[in-house]
C-alpha cells in the first residue's frame, strides 16, 4: 500500500473512531479516557488532511510539469 493509501486509511479509521465516540457522548457522560482520545483525534485529523492536500498538490504539479 502506498503512503497516500495508508494516510487515507488512517484518516478513515480516525473519523470512524471519532464518530463512535461522539455517538456515545450523546447518550452518556464519557470517561476521561474517551475524552482524551477524542481530543487526540481532533488534533490529528487536520494534520492528516493537510498531508493529503500537499501530496495531491505535488502530484498535480508534477503532472503539469510533465505536460510542458
Secondary structure, 3 states (H helix, E strand, C coil): CCHHHHHHHHHHHHHHHHHHHHHHHHHCCCCHHHHHHHHHHHHHHHHHHHHHHHHHHHHHHHHHHHHC
